[in-house]
Amino acid sequence: MAPRALVLHPDPILRRKAEPVARVDSRLQELAYEMISIMALERGFGLAAPQVGESVRLFVTQGMAEGDLPIVYVNPRFIAVDGALEGEEEGCLSLPAIRGQVRRQKHVVIEAQDLTGLTFRLEADDWHARCWQHEMDHLDGILIIDRMSAIDRLVNRKKLRALEAAHEGV
């Protein structure tokens, strides 16, 4: 099997709602490890399966503290998303060079399975909370360009058109 590559906007898989993972097996583990490698290579903070061409409910993120191993989230779901909305600049590996203000809630509690099938729960009020919301958006076919302001979309219009034109040539 050929190595997976990062999928760029406007590939239709990025707009599809990802399917739940039926079972954790060696194929899923291989996908997760490959995603961690791609995330590290691209210097990302998180990566969702649709971003590598797999429409399943799986994402990976950097560890909770510096030096921690990356975390794999299988069939993640939010237990709580609350707190004040805060705007921060976000980027996305599937939208290279495109950045804009995205408003997200500050506090998140997430539950998911790990690569052994065990359920775990994490809570964050920092970049992890923002990252989890960003990656969950990917699993639901939502991109940062859907969440950024009209002004930021206008500022990024040329870059978006260039990505779309490059995709048409594929």
Secondary structure, DSSP 8 states (H G I E B T S, - for coil): --------TT-GGGGS--B------HHHHHHHHHHHHHHHHTT-SEEEGGGGT--BSEEEE--SSTT---EEEEEEEEEEEEEEEEEEEEEETTEEEEEEEEEEEEEEEEEEE-TTS-EEEEEESSHHHHHHHHHHHHHTT--HHHHS-HHHHHHTHHHHHHHHHHHHT-
